[in-house]
Amino acid sequence: MPDNNRPYDQIRKTILAIYSAPTERPHFINLARFIEEWDEKEFSEKESEGLRIFEDLQSLSAFLESKGLSAQSDEVFRLILHTFPEKYFPSLPWLKESEDIDFKLMDDAGFVIQSRNYPDYVQEAFRLFNEQFRKVNRKLPAFAKEVELNLFKERGSGDAGELFRRFADLAEKLQETTMKDVPWTLIKQLAMKMNNTLNAFNASYLLLKSLDEVKKARPSPGLRDNMLRNEKFFLRNYYWKSIDESQAKNDHTNLVFFIDKYLPMVDTGYERSNLLMMRDKALKEINEIPTGFVNYTLIGFALLVIVSILLSEPEQKKTLNLDRARRQILVSKRGADNILTPEDESANHEEQLLQSALEVKSRTGLRERKPPVRPHNRKLNIYEIRHVIFQKMRIDYLKEQKLDPLQEEKLAELIDDYNKRCEFYDYEPEVREKVHWDAKIYAPRIVQDAQDMIESWKKKDVVQEFFDQSTDQLLSLSNPAHVQAIIKRLKLYGYYKEKEIPSVWNESAKRALLDFKVSNLAIVDSTWDLKTQKVLFGQ
């Protein structure tokens, strides 16, 4: 029998208790204590248990946020960061770097160049580089500022521009010698020193990135790879610093901007999950504009439009438009109830039906709308461009799948509809670029959309025939076909983790059902009932 006094089991119990009573403070105190006890122990299964605890805490934090309990959600999130920091923050570069410059390397290189009778122009190039390099090292903060101003380049001014020219000259002259890596190594050390001692992450990144402008010299492949890794590391540091600063200032717009910039670089699921959660919270804050502000803005805009019309029209027409003007003001202030004419109401209703028919539901959670059938005679808006790009990704995925004839027919209809609406379109470049970033961030969810399409195209199976007879009958957990249908659905939505689909209801299925009910019904049990069935199968 399991030992229920183990910290891991206590953690699981406490998490379930928080689901049941999410505002009870003692539960959060106990959770922190049990996790601390668990973290202090060392045992063989700690890594696998840690992964389960991490995932459970993430689900709990998301659940609390969905219930409007931001303070409790943030408390759980801080607990995650404290216990599992390695799952969020970037690791250090693979090579341990010094925080200072290896000037012995510089001196040894100078000795070799002089003792082996290198040409005078090489010795002179080395002397000038040595002097300028030592100069910027003495004034490193000022040099970092110049690099951030993009002055470390061929035509750059100040010490940064001078160092670039001295470096490029020396690197070119040493390219065919055994000393070719010396100037590159020293510049790399300078970048590392700025990163470690000044926290000048962006300057460190730009310093190495600017070396791409040197066309006639390159370091050895091993050193080049190491510099590229450091370059990526500095950029990650810069984005995380910017994200942290935006959070501290409650600058939600900048927070979303830097997360969007950083997400394409993220290569771990945990870090990506964390960033997407932060992004969703920030977007909610951005979209929460006070209702009063919106109302007054609309009223002011309507008044401005009316005054402009009245001033521009002949006197005899102004009187005729007063009733219409009054109606516009009242519509802006109180809504259209009892004010619009029957003709207006009919037109508005038709427009709403049309827009509703074009809206596309997606796992991304982003608003998406089909463009009208071509010709558009205008530039598409961001919601329509999302559909153009996201739907293309879905279709490309579907083309790679092995489909039966019926599904192939459905795909052909989908492609035909897409071509009629999306084959050629006009757009604002900055809007399309933003959507491309969205596509990279939400690529896994867009693929899930396509998988959902395949599921919806499948022929009726035993379960569908069961539903056709009555939607109030409950699938039986003793029927192997029903069990497999339930587990397949849980697996489709990411709750069932095992590879094989069993025909017997087991512990893994119970856990998956529990997680599904917690996330979608806010119910903490693994009971199979009619309410759960209707939500799971979308009845």
C-alpha positions, 0 to 999 in steps of 0.5 A: 500500500502507498505511504500516504505520509510521503511528502509527494502524497501530501502534496497531491492531497493538498493540491486537490484540497485547493481545488475544492477550497481555493481561498483557504489560506492554510492549504497554501501554507501546507503546500509550500511546507510539503514541497519544501520537505520533498525538495530536501530529500534525495531519492531515485524517483525524485526526477519523475515525481518532480515532473508530475508535481511541476505539471500539477502546479502549473495546472493549479495555477491556470485553474486559479487564474481562470477563477479570477483568483490572481493572488493565489495563482501568483503564489503557486507560480512563485512556488513553481519558480522557487522549486523548479527554476531550471525548467524556466531559466536558460542554462549557462553556456557550455563552456565556463568563461572568465569574467576578465580578459586574458591579456596574457593571450594578447602579450603572447600573440605580440611576442610571436608576431614580433619574434617570427618576423611577421611583416611590418604591416601585420605588427603595426595592425596588431599594435593599433588593435592592442592599444584600442582594445586596452582603451575600451577595456578601461572604459567598458561602461561607456564602450557598452553604451556605444555598442548599444547605439550600433557604433561598433561597425565599419563607419561607426564613430567613437571608441567602438567604431575605432575598435571595429576597424582595428579588429577587422584590419588585424583579423584580415591580416592574420586570416592565413596564419596560426594566430587567426583566432586571437583577435576573435577570442579577445572580442568574445572575452570582452563580450562575456565581461560586459555580460557578467560584470555590467549586465549589458546583455544587449551590448554583449549580443550586438558586439558579437553579432556585428562581427558578421560585417567582417567579410574577409576573415572568419575564426576557426569552426569550433570557435565560431560555434562557441561564439554563436552559442554565446550570442544566443545566450546573451540575447536570451539574457536580454529578453529575460531582463526586459520581460522581468523589467516589464513585469515589475513596471506593469508594462503589459504592452512591452511584456507581450512585445518581448515575449513574442520576440523571445518565444521563437528561440525557446527550445524547452516546453516548460519555458514556453509554457511559462511564457505563454501563461505570462503572455495570456495574463498580460493580454487580459490586462491590455484588453481590460479597458474601463467601460465608462471610458469606452462609452464616453469615447464613443459619445465624443466621436459620435458628436464630433461626426454629427457636428462635422456633418451639420457644418458641411451641409446646406441649411435646409438639410440640417433640419431634416437630419436632426432626428437622425442625429438624436438617434445616433447620440442615443445609440452611442449612449444607451444602445440600439434598443427601441431606437433603431428603425425596423429596417436598421434592425434587420440590416444589423441582424443580417450583418451579425449573422454574416460575421458570425458565420465567418468566425473560426474557432481555434485552439489558439484562443486568438480571434480568427475570421474567414475573409469574404470571397474574392475580390476583397477590394480592400486590405484584410484586417488582422483577424482575416490575415490570421485565417489566411496564414493559420489555415494554410498551415492546417491544410499543409498538415492535412495534405501530409496525412493518410486520409480515406476517400471521404476525408480526401473529399472534405480536404478538397472542399476545404482547399477550394473554399480557401482559394476562393477567399485567401489565394490573393490578398492585400495587407499591411506589412506590419500586421502580417509580420505580427501574425507570422510571429503568432503562427510560430508561437501557436504552431502546435495548437494550429496542428491540433486544429487540423487533427480536430478536423480529421476527427470531425471527418471520420465516419460514424463509429459505434459511439456515434451511432450510440449518440444518434439513438439518444444523447441522454444515454451514458457510455458504459465503462464496462463496454470496451468500445465505449472505454476506448472512445472515451480514452481517445477523446481524453488523449486528443485533448492532451489529458491521457498521456500513454501511447496505447489505448486500452479497452479496460478502464484503468488508473491512467484513464482515471487520472486523465478524467480527473484532470479533464474535469478539474480543467473544464468543469472545476470538479475534483473527482474521476466519476464518469457521468452524463454531464462529463460525457456531454462536455467531453464529446461536445454534445 
